Amino acid sequence: MKNIFIINAAHPFAHSGGRFNKTLLEFTSNYYSSKEDIEVRTTQIGDEYDPMKEVENFKWADVVIYHVPIWWFQVPNGFKEYIDQVFTAGHQNGIYKHDGRSRKNPDINYGTGGMLQGTKYVLTTSWNAPHTAFTMENEFFQQKSVDEGVMFGFHRMNAFTGMELVDTHHFYDMEKNADVPKELEKYNQFLEELSF
């Protein structure tokens, strides 16, 4: 039995209605719910939540799947608040013990106090930016990938808890040139190839 916890980090704000990420949440949930020996739980950012119950979801999960739209080169404000609340509630309660260092030698082992060893995670992001903004010389992201650039801190945050990255999938140009059926077809293939 595998336990999969899916978080939709999108929530309505200004001109962002979060429809694509809601579609991703439903698609991913349906995909895994149809499999034998898989149990799925979901969280929708923007809905009310109890931080302690969310901590239990992280502790329960074998795999956490994050669906994150990128707003101003960061995670959405509601999702950042959720992380702050839930991970703080998880201090010495299943998410992390401490920062990993000892007073005897405080210069080493930072980031090794996580308690979620054995838990894996998958990240998807969605962007208005086209893929070429990350890959072409002299373009905006200076040829740094999503994972090496904007989402580097997010990956280190998960490593701090002890979680291990399985893979990432990024959706580009979703505001001006989205072809949702084609993107979902590629995403389905991504899910088929995931191994955890």
Secondary structure, 3 states (H helix, E strand, C coil): CEEEEEEECCCCECCECCHHHHHHHHHHHHHHHCCCCEEEEEEECCCCCCHHHHHHHHHHCCEEEEEEECECCECCHHHHHHHHHHHHHCECCCCECCCCCCCCCCCCCCCCCECCCCCEEEEEEECCCCCHHHHCCCCCCCCCCCCCCCCHHHHHHHHHHCCEEEEEEEECCCCCCCCHHHHHHHHHHHHHHCCC
